Amino acid sequence: MKLLLKFEEAALLLLSIYLFGQTSYAWWWYPLLLLLPDLSMLGYLGGPHTGAFTYNLIHHRALAIATLLFGWFLQLEPIILSGTILLGHISIDRIAGYGLKHADSFHHTHLGWIKSSKS
C-alpha cells in the first residue's frame, strides 16, 4: 500500500511540474522555490502545537488546490505558481514519508512515525 501511495504522490509531482511548464516562469524558479513551504516549520519556535498548526496549514493539499484554482480563475500567474509549488512540495514530502504533523512530536505524522524506531 505504501508503494501505491508513493506512486500517487509521484503522479501529483509530475502534474505540478507540468503545470509549472504552462507558466511563463524560467525553469530554475521551480527548484529554487520548492523548499520555500518548509519555512512553515518556523512555527515550532512557538512550541509543538503552534508548529504543527503552521506546518499542517501550509502542507495541506486543499490549500495547494485552492490556491491553484484561485490563481487560475483570476488568471494571476504568481498565485498559480504558488499553488503549483505547494502541490509539488507536498508530494515530495509525502514520498519521503513526511506527512501532516501531530501536536505531540514533529516526528509523529499522519503517515506514521518518521523515525523507524517508533511504531
Phi and psi in radians as a Rosetta constraint file:
Dihedral C 1 N 2 CA 2 C 2 CIRCULARHARMONIC -1.078 0.35
Dihedral N 2 CA 2 C 2 N 3 CIRCULARHARMONIC -0.648 0.35
Dihedral C 2 N 3 CA 3 C 3 CIRCULARHARMONIC -1.136 0.35
Dihedral N 3 CA 3 C 3 N 4 CIRCULARHARMONIC -0.716 0.35
Dihedral C 3 N 4 CA 4 C 4 CIRCULARHARMONIC -1.077 0.35
Dihedral N 4 CA 4 C 4 N 5 CIRCULARHARMONIC -0.736 0.35
Dihedral C 4 N 5 CA 5 C 5 CIRCULARHARMONIC -1.136 0.35
Dihedral N 5 CA 5 C 5 N 6 CIRCULARHARMONIC -0.634 0.35
Dihedral C 5 N 6 CA 6 C 6 CIRCULARHARMONIC -1.175 0.35
Dihedral N 6 CA 6 C 6 N 7 CIRCULARHARMONIC -0.641 0.35
Dihedral C 6 N 7 CA 7 C 7 CIRCULARHARMONIC -1.136 0.35
Dihedral N 7 CA 7 C 7 N 8 CIRCULARHARMONIC -0.679 0.35
Dihedral C 7 N 8 CA 8 C 8 CIRCULARHARMONIC -1.091 0.35
Dihedral N 8 CA 8 C 8 N 9 CIRCULARHARMONIC -0.772 0.35
Dihedral C 8 N 9 CA 9 C 9 CIRCULARHARMONIC -1.141 0.35
Dihedral N 9 CA 9 C 9 N 10 CIRCULARHARMONIC -0.658 0.35
Dihedral C 9 N 10 CA 10 C 10 CIRCULARHARMONIC -1.097 0.35
Dihedral N 10 CA 10 C 10 N 11 CIRCULARHARMONIC -0.670 0.35
Dihedral C 10 N 11 CA 11 C 11 CIRCULARHARMONIC -1.121 0.35
Dihedral N 11 CA 11 C 11 N 12 CIRCULARHARMONIC -0.684 0.35
Dihedral C 11 N 12 CA 12 C 12 CIRCULARHARMONIC -1.212 0.35
Dihedral N 12 CA 12 C 12 N 13 CIRCULARHARMONIC -0.599 0.35
Dihedral C 12 N 13 CA 13 C 13 CIRCULARHARMONIC -1.116 0.35
Dihedral N 13 CA 13 C 13 N 14 CIRCULARHARMONIC -0.776 0.35
Dihedral C 13 N 14 CA 14 C 14 CIRCULARHARMONIC -1.097 0.35
Dihedral N 14 CA 14 C 14 N 15 CIRCULARHARMONIC -0.646 0.35
Dihedral C 14 N 15 CA 15 C 15 CIRCULARHARMONIC -1.091 0.35
Dihedral N 15 CA 15 C 15 N 16 CIRCULARHARMONIC -0.734 0.35
Dihedral C 15 N 16 CA 16 C 16 CIRCULARHARMONIC -1.068 0.35
Dihedral N 16 CA 16 C 16 N 17 CIRCULARHARMONIC -0.755 0.35
Dihedral C 16 N 17 CA 17 C 17 CIRCULARHARMONIC -1.127 0.35
Dihedral N 17 CA 17 C 17 N 18 CIRCULARHARMONIC -0.733 0.35
Dihedral C 17 N 18 CA 18 C 18 CIRCULARHARMONIC -1.068 0.35
Dihedral N 18 CA 18 C 18 N 19 CIRCULARHARMONIC -0.827 0.35
Dihedral C 18 N 19 CA 19 C 19 CIRCULARHARMONIC -1.087 0.35
Dihedral N 19 CA 19 C 19 N 20 CIRCULARHARMONIC -0.670 0.35
Dihedral C 19 N 20 CA 20 C 20 CIRCULARHARMONIC -1.086 0.35
Dihedral N 20 CA 20 C 20 N 21 CIRCULARHARMONIC -0.688 0.35
Dihedral C 20 N 21 CA 21 C 21 CIRCULARHARMONIC -1.094 0.35
Dihedral N 21 CA 21 C 21 N 22 CIRCULARHARMONIC -0.333 0.35
Dihedral C 21 N 22 CA 22 C 22 CIRCULARHARMONIC -1.471 0.35
Dihedral N 22 CA 22 C 22 N 23 CIRCULARHARMONIC -0.140 0.35
Dihedral C 22 N 23 CA 23 C 23 CIRCULARHARMONIC -1.570 0.35
Dihedral N 23 CA 23 C 23 N 24 CIRCULARHARMONIC 3.036 0.35
Dihedral C 23 N 24 CA 24 C 24 CIRCULARHARMONIC -1.649 0.35
Dihedral N 24 CA 24 C 24 N 25 CIRCULARHARMONIC 0.112 0.35
Dihedral C 24 N 25 CA 25 C 25 CIRCULARHARMONIC -1.317 0.35
Dihedral N 25 CA 25 C 25 N 26 CIRCULARHARMONIC 2.555 0.35
Dihedral C 25 N 26 CA 26 C 26 CIRCULARHARMONIC -1.156 0.35
Dihedral N 26 CA 26 C 26 N 27 CIRCULARHARMONIC 2.599 0.35
Dihedral C 26 N 27 CA 27 C 27 CIRCULARHARMONIC -1.073 0.35
Dihedral N 27 CA 27 C 27 N 28 CIRCULARHARMONIC -0.477 0.35
Dihedral C 27 N 28 CA 28 C 28 CIRCULARHARMONIC -1.153 0.35
Dihedral N 28 CA 28 C 28 N 29 CIRCULARHARMONIC -0.320 0.35
Dihedral C 28 N 29 CA 29 C 29 CIRCULARHARMONIC -1.139 0.35
Dihedral N 29 CA 29 C 29 N 30 CIRCULARHARMONIC -0.615 0.35
Dihedral C 29 N 30 CA 30 C 30 CIRCULARHARMONIC -1.042 0.35
Dihedral N 30 CA 30 C 30 N 31 CIRCULARHARMONIC -1.005 0.35
Dihedral C 30 N 31 CA 31 C 31 CIRCULARHARMONIC -1.165 0.35
Dihedral N 31 CA 31 C 31 N 32 CIRCULARHARMONIC -0.520 0.35
Dihedral C 31 N 32 CA 32 C 32 CIRCULARHARMONIC -1.121 0.35
Dihedral N 32 CA 32 C 32 N 33 CIRCULARHARMONIC -0.726 0.35
Dihedral C 32 N 33 CA 33 C 33 CIRCULARHARMONIC -1.542 0.35
Dihedral N 33 CA 33 C 33 N 34 CIRCULARHARMONIC -0.206 0.35
Dihedral C 33 N 34 CA 34 C 34 CIRCULARHARMONIC -1.062 0.35
Dihedral N 34 CA 34 C 34 N 35 CIRCULARHARMONIC -0.528 0.35
Dihedral C 34 N 35 CA 35 C 35 CIRCULARHARMONIC -1.642 0.35
Dihedral N 35 CA 35 C 35 N 36 CIRCULARHARMONIC -0.070 0.35
Dihedral C 35 N 36 CA 36 C 36 CIRCULARHARMONIC -0.960 0.35
Dihedral N 36 CA 36 C 36 N 37 CIRCULARHARMONIC -0.687 0.35
Dihedral C 36 N 37 CA 37 C 37 CIRCULARHARMONIC -1.052 0.35
Dihedral N 37 CA 37 C 37 N 38 CIRCULARHARMONIC -0.344 0.35
Dihedral C 37 N 38 CA 38 C 38 CIRCULARHARMONIC -1.246 0.35
Dihedral N 38 CA 38 C 38 N 39 CIRCULARHARMONIC -0.145 0.35
Dihedral C 38 N 39 CA 39 C 39 CIRCULARHARMONIC -1.069 0.35
Dihedral N 39 CA 39 C 39 N 40 CIRCULARHARMONIC -0.332 0.35
Dihedral C 39 N 40 CA 40 C 40 CIRCULARHARMONIC -1.104 0.35
Dihedral N 40 CA 40 C 40 N 41 CIRCULARHARMONIC -0.300 0.35
Dihedral C 40 N 41 CA 41 C 41 CIRCULARHARMONIC -1.188 0.35
Dihedral N 41 CA 41 C 41 N 42 CIRCULARHARMONIC -0.265 0.35
Dihedral C 41 N 42 CA 42 C 42 CIRCULARHARMONIC -1.058 0.35
Dihedral N 42 CA 42 C 42 N 43 CIRCULARHARMONIC -0.367 0.35
Dihedral C 42 N 43 CA 43 C 43 CIRCULARHARMONIC -1.024 0.35
Dihedral N 43 CA 43 C 43 N 44 CIRCULARHARMONIC -0.425 0.35
Dihedral C 43 N 44 CA 44 C 44 CIRCULARHARMONIC -1.179 0.35
Dihedral N 44 CA 44 C 44 N 45 CIRCULARHARMONIC -0.247 0.35
Dihedral C 44 N 45 CA 45 C 45 CIRCULARHARMONIC -1.139 0.35
Dihedral N 45 CA 45 C 45 N 46 CIRCULARHARMONIC -0.420 0.35
Dihedral C 45 N 46 CA 46 C 46 CIRCULARHARMONIC -1.606 0.35
Dihedral N 46 CA 46 C 46 N 47 CIRCULARHARMONIC 0.106 0.35
Dihedral C 46 N 47 CA 47 C 47 CIRCULARHARMONIC 1.931 0.35
Dihedral N 47 CA 47 C 47 N 48 CIRCULARHARMONIC 2.963 0.35
Dihedral C 47 N 48 CA 48 C 48 CIRCULARHARMONIC -1.173 0.35
Dihedral N 48 CA 48 C 48 N 49 CIRCULARHARMONIC -0.591 0.35
Dihedral C 48 N 49 CA 49 C 49 CIRCULARHARMONIC -1.210 0.35
Dihedral N 49 CA 49 C 49 N 50 CIRCULARHARMONIC -0.798 0.35
Dihedral C 49 N 50 CA 50 C 50 CIRCULARHARMONIC -1.130 0.35
Dihedral N 50 CA 50 C 50 N 51 CIRCULARHARMONIC -0.733 0.35
Dihedral C 50 N 51 CA 51 C 51 CIRCULARHARMONIC -1.083 0.35
Dihedral N 51 CA 51 C 51 N 52 CIRCULARHARMONIC -0.796 0.35
Dihedral C 51 N 52 CA 52 C 52 CIRCULARHARMONIC -1.102 0.35
Dihedral N 52 CA 52 C 52 N 53 CIRCULARHARMONIC -0.691 0.35
Dihedral C 52 N 53 CA 53 C 53 CIRCULARHARMONIC -1.094 0.35
Dihedral N 53 CA 53 C 53 N 54 CIRCULARHARMONIC -0.885 0.35
Dihedral C 53 N 54 CA 54 C 54 CIRCULARHARMONIC -1.165 0.35
Dihedral N 54 CA 54 C 54 N 55 CIRCULARHARMONIC -0.710 0.35
Dihedral C 54 N 55 CA 55 C 55 CIRCULARHARMONIC -1.081 0.35
Dihedral N 55 CA 55 C 55 N 56 CIRCULARHARMONIC -0.858 0.35
Dihedral C 55 N 56 CA 56 C 56 CIRCULARHARMONIC -1.155 0.35
Dihedral N 56 CA 56 C 56 N 57 CIRCULARHARMONIC -0.616 0.35
Dihedral C 56 N 57 CA 57 C 57 CIRCULARHARMONIC -1.070 0.35
Dihedral N 57 CA 57 C 57 N 58 CIRCULARHARMONIC -0.846 0.35
Dihedral C 57 N 58 CA 58 C 58 CIRCULARHARMONIC -1.303 0.35
Dihedral N 58 CA 58 C 58 N 59 CIRCULARHARMONIC -0.502 0.35
Dihedral C 58 N 59 CA 59 C 59 CIRCULARHARMONIC -1.708 0.35
Dihedral N 59 CA 59 C 59 N 60 CIRCULARHARMONIC 0.276 0.35
Dihedral C 59 N 60 CA 60 C 60 CIRCULARHARMONIC -1.538 0.35
Dihedral N 60 CA 60 C 60 N 61 CIRCULARHARMONIC 2.223 0.35
Dihedral C 60 N 61 CA 61 C 61 CIRCULARHARMONIC -1.072 0.35
Dihedral N 61 CA 61 C 61 N 62 CIRCULARHARMONIC -0.530 0.35
Dihedral C 61 N 62 CA 62 C 62 CIRCULARHARMONIC -1.079 0.35
Dihedral N 62 CA 62 C 62 N 63 CIRCULARHARMONIC -0.628 0.35
Dihedral C 62 N 63 CA 63 C 63 CIRCULARHARMONIC -1.133 0.35
Dihedral N 63 CA 63 C 63 N 64 CIRCULARHARMONIC -0.741 0.35
Dihedral C 63 N 64 CA 64 C 64 CIRCULARHARMONIC -1.074 0.35
Dihedral N 64 CA 64 C 64 N 65 CIRCULARHARMONIC -0.799 0.35
Dihedral C 64 N 65 CA 65 C 65 CIRCULARHARMONIC -1.177 0.35
Dihedral N 65 CA 65 C 65 N 66 CIRCULARHARMONIC -0.765 0.35
Dihedral C 65 N 66 CA 66 C 66 CIRCULARHARMONIC -1.094 0.35
Dihedral N 66 CA 66 C 66 N 67 CIRCULARHARMONIC -0.721 0.35
Dihedral C 66 N 67 CA 67 C 67 CIRCULARHARMONIC -1.112 0.35
Dihedral N 67 CA 67 C 67 N 68 CIRCULARHARMONIC -0.811 0.35
Dihedral C 67 N 68 CA 68 C 68 CIRCULARHARMONIC -1.048 0.35
Dihedral N 68 CA 68 C 68 N 69 CIRCULARHARMONIC -0.820 0.35
Dihedral C 68 N 69 CA 69 C 69 CIRCULARHARMONIC -1.169 0.35
Dihedral N 69 CA 69 C 69 N 70 CIRCULARHARMONIC -0.684 0.35
Dihedral C 69 N 70 CA 70 C 70 CIRCULARHARMONIC -1.058 0.35
Dihedral N 70 CA 70 C 70 N 71 CIRCULARHARMONIC -0.809 0.35
Dihedral C 70 N 71 CA 71 C 71 CIRCULARHARMONIC -1.120 0.35
Dihedral N 71 CA 71 C 71 N 72 CIRCULARHARMONIC -0.713 0.35
Dihedral C 71 N 72 CA 72 C 72 CIRCULARHARMONIC -1.152 0.35
Dihedral N 72 CA 72 C 72 N 73 CIRCULARHARMONIC -0.772 0.35
Dihedral C 72 N 73 CA 73 C 73 CIRCULARHARMONIC -1.078 0.35
Dihedral N 73 CA 73 C 73 N 74 CIRCULARHARMONIC -0.726 0.35
Dihedral C 73 N 74 CA 74 C 74 CIRCULARHARMONIC -1.594 0.35
Dihedral N 74 CA 74 C 74 N 75 CIRCULARHARMONIC -0.022 0.35
Dihedral C 74 N 75 CA 75 C 75 CIRCULARHARMONIC 0.954 0.35
Dihedral N 75 CA 75 C 75 N 76 CIRCULARHARMONIC 0.819 0.35
Dihedral C 75 N 76 CA 76 C 76 CIRCULARHARMONIC -1.882 0.35
Dihedral N 76 CA 76 C 76 N 77 CIRCULARHARMONIC 1.758 0.35
Dihedral C 76 N 77 CA 77 C 77 CIRCULARHARMONIC -1.049 0.35
Dihedral N 77 CA 77 C 77 N 78 CIRCULARHARMONIC -0.638 0.35
Dihedral C 77 N 78 CA 78 C 78 CIRCULARHARMONIC -1.093 0.35
Dihedral N 78 CA 78 C 78 N 79 CIRCULARHARMONIC -0.580 0.35
Dihedral C 78 N 79 CA 79 C 79 CIRCULARHARMONIC -1.284 0.35
Dihedral N 79 CA 79 C 79 N 80 CIRCULARHARMONIC -0.693 0.35
Dihedral C 79 N 80 CA 80 C 80 CIRCULARHARMONIC -1.029 0.35
Dihedral N 80 CA 80 C 80 N 81 CIRCULARHARMONIC -0.770 0.35
Dihedral C 80 N 81 CA 81 C 81 CIRCULARHARMONIC -1.036 0.35
Dihedral N 81 CA 81 C 81 N 82 CIRCULARHARMONIC -0.779 0.35
Dihedral C 81 N 82 CA 82 C 82 CIRCULARHARMONIC -1.038 0.35
Dihedral N 82 CA 82 C 82 N 83 CIRCULARHARMONIC -0.822 0.35
Dihedral C 82 N 83 CA 83 C 83 CIRCULARHARMONIC -1.125 0.35
Dihedral N 83 CA 83 C 83 N 84 CIRCULARHARMONIC -0.663 0.35
Dihedral C 83 N 84 CA 84 C 84 CIRCULARHARMONIC -1.146 0.35
Dihedral N 84 CA 84 C 84 N 85 CIRCULARHARMONIC -0.759 0.35
Dihedral C 84 N 85 CA 85 C 85 CIRCULARHARMONIC -1.142 0.35
Dihedral N 85 CA 85 C 85 N 86 CIRCULARHARMONIC -0.760 0.35
Dihedral C 85 N 86 CA 86 C 86 CIRCULARHARMONIC -1.027 0.35
Dihedral N 86 CA 86 C 86 N 87 CIRCULARHARMONIC -0.795 0.35
Dihedral C 86 N 87 CA 87 C 87 CIRCULARHARMONIC -1.042 0.35
Dihedral N 87 CA 87 C 87 N 88 CIRCULARHARMONIC -0.814 0.35
Dihedral C 87 N 88 CA 88 C 88 CIRCULARHARMONIC -1.141 0.35
Dihedral N 88 CA 88 C 88 N 89 CIRCULARHARMONIC -0.752 0.35
Dihedral C 88 N 89 CA 89 C 89 CIRCULARHARMONIC -1.103 0.35
Dihedral N 89 CA 89 C 89 N 90 CIRCULARHARMONIC -0.815 0.35
Dihedral C 89 N 90 CA 90 C 90 CIRCULARHARMONIC -1.053 0.35
Dihedral N 90 CA 90 C 90 N 91 CIRCULARHARMONIC -0.719 0.35
Dihedral C 90 N 91 CA 91 C 91 CIRCULARHARMONIC -1.114 0.35
Dihedral N 91 CA 91 C 91 N 92 CIRCULARHARMONIC -0.742 0.35
Dihedral C 91 N 92 CA 92 C 92 CIRCULARHARMONIC -1.109 0.35
Dihedral N 92 CA 92 C 92 N 93 CIRCULARHARMONIC -0.761 0.35
Dihedral C 92 N 93 CA 93 C 93 CIRCULARHARMONIC -1.027 0.35
Dihedral N 93 CA 93 C 93 N 94 CIRCULARHARMONIC -0.785 0.35
Dihedral C 93 N 94 CA 94 C 94 CIRCULARHARMONIC -1.204 0.35
Dihedral N 94 CA 94 C 94 N 95 CIRCULARHARMONIC -0.611 0.35
Dihedral C 94 N 95 CA 95 C 95 CIRCULARHARMONIC -1.082 0.35
Dihedral N 95 CA 95 C 95 N 96 CIRCULARHARMONIC -0.668 0.35
Dihedral C 95 N 96 CA 96 C 96 CIRCULARHARMONIC -1.386 0.35
Dihedral N 96 CA 96 C 96 N 97 CIRCULARHARMONIC -0.089 0.35
Dihedral C 96 N 97 CA 97 C 97 CIRCULARHARMONIC 1.669 0.35
Dihedral N 97 CA 97 C 97 N 98 CIRCULARHARMONIC 0.116 0.35
Dihedral C 97 N 98 CA 98 C 98 CIRCULARHARMONIC -1.613 0.35
Dihedral N 98 CA 98 C 98 N 99 CIRCULARHARMONIC 1.975 0.35
Dihedral C 98 N 99 CA 99 C 99 CIRCULARHARMONIC -1.937 0.35
Dihedral N 99 CA 99 C 99 N 100 CIRCULARHARMONIC -2.942 0.35
Dihedral C 99 N 100 CA 100 C 100 CIRCULARHARMONIC -1.147 0.35
Dihedral N 100 CA 100 C 100 N 101 CIRCULARHARMONIC 2.506 0.35
Dihedral C 100 N 101 CA 101 C 101 CIRCULARHARMONIC -1.609 0.35
Dihedral N 101 CA 101 C 101 N 102 CIRCULARHARMONIC 2.489 0.35
Dihedral C 101 N 102 CA 102 C 102 CIRCULARHARMONIC -1.484 0.35
Dihedral N 102 CA 102 C 102 N 103 CIRCULARHARMONIC 2.713 0.35
Dihedral C 102 N 103 CA 103 C 103 CIRCULARHARMONIC -1.298 0.35
Dihedral N 103 CA 103 C 103 N 104 CIRCULARHARMONIC -0.202 0.35
Dihedral C 103 N 104 CA 104 C 104 CIRCULARHARMONIC -1.407 0.35
Dihedral N 104 CA 104 C 104 N 105 CIRCULARHARMONIC -0.476 0.35
Dihedral C 104 N 105 CA 105 C 105 CIRCULARHARMONIC -2.850 0.35
Dihedral N 105 CA 105 C 105 N 106 CIRCULARHARMONIC 2.468 0.35
Dihedral C 105 N 106 CA 106 C 106 CIRCULARHARMONIC -1.043 0.35
Dihedral N 106 CA 106 C 106 N 107 CIRCULARHARMONIC -0.537 0.35
Dihedral C 106 N 107 CA 107 C 107 CIRCULARHARMONIC -1.430 0.35
Dihedral N 107 CA 107 C 107 N 108 CIRCULARHARMONIC -0.153 0.35
Dihedral C 107 N 108 CA 108 C 108 CIRCULARHARMONIC -1.683 0.35
Dihedral N 108 CA 108 C 108 N 109 CIRCULARHARMONIC 1.917 0.35
Dihedral C 108 N 109 CA 109 C 109 CIRCULARHARMONIC -2.103 0.35
Dihedral N 109 CA 109 C 109 N 110 CIRCULARHARMONIC 2.987 0.35
Dihedral C 109 N 110 CA 110 C 110 CIRCULARHARMONIC -1.176 0.35
Dihedral N 110 CA 110 C 110 N 111 CIRCULARHARMONIC -0.221 0.35
Dihedral C 110 N 111 CA 111 C 111 CIRCULARHARMONIC -1.654 0.35
Dihedral N 111 CA 111 C 111 N 112 CIRCULARHARMONIC -0.030 0.35
Dihedral C 111 N 112 CA 112 C 112 CIRCULARHARMONIC 2.042 0.35
Dihedral N 112 CA 112 C 112 N 113 CIRCULARHARMONIC -2.878 0.35
Dihedral C 112 N 113 CA 113 C 113 CIRCULARHARMONIC -1.479 0.35
Dihedral N 113 CA 113 C 113 N 114 CIRCULARHARMONIC 2.386 0.35
Dihedral C 113 N 114 CA 114 C 114 CIRCULARHARMONIC -1.156 0.35
Dihedral N 114 CA 114 C 114 N 115 CIRCULARHARMONIC -0.779 0.35
Dihedral C 114 N 115 CA 115 C 115 CIRCULARHARMONIC -1.410 0.35
Dihedral N 115 CA 115 C 115 N 116 CIRCULARHARMONIC 2.356 0.35
Dihedral C 115 N 116 CA 116 C 116 CIRCULARHARMONIC -1.240 0.35
Dihedral N 116 CA 116 C 116 N 117 CIRCULARHARMONIC -0.178 0.35
Dihedral C 116 N 117 CA 117 C 117 CIRCULARHARMONIC -1.302 0.35
Dihedral N 117 CA 117 C 117 N 118 CIRCULARHARMONIC -0.269 0.35
Dihedral C 117 N 118 CA 118 C 118 CIRCULARHARMONIC -1.856 0.35
Dihedral N 118 CA 118 C 118 N 119 CIRCULARHARMONIC 2.738 0.35
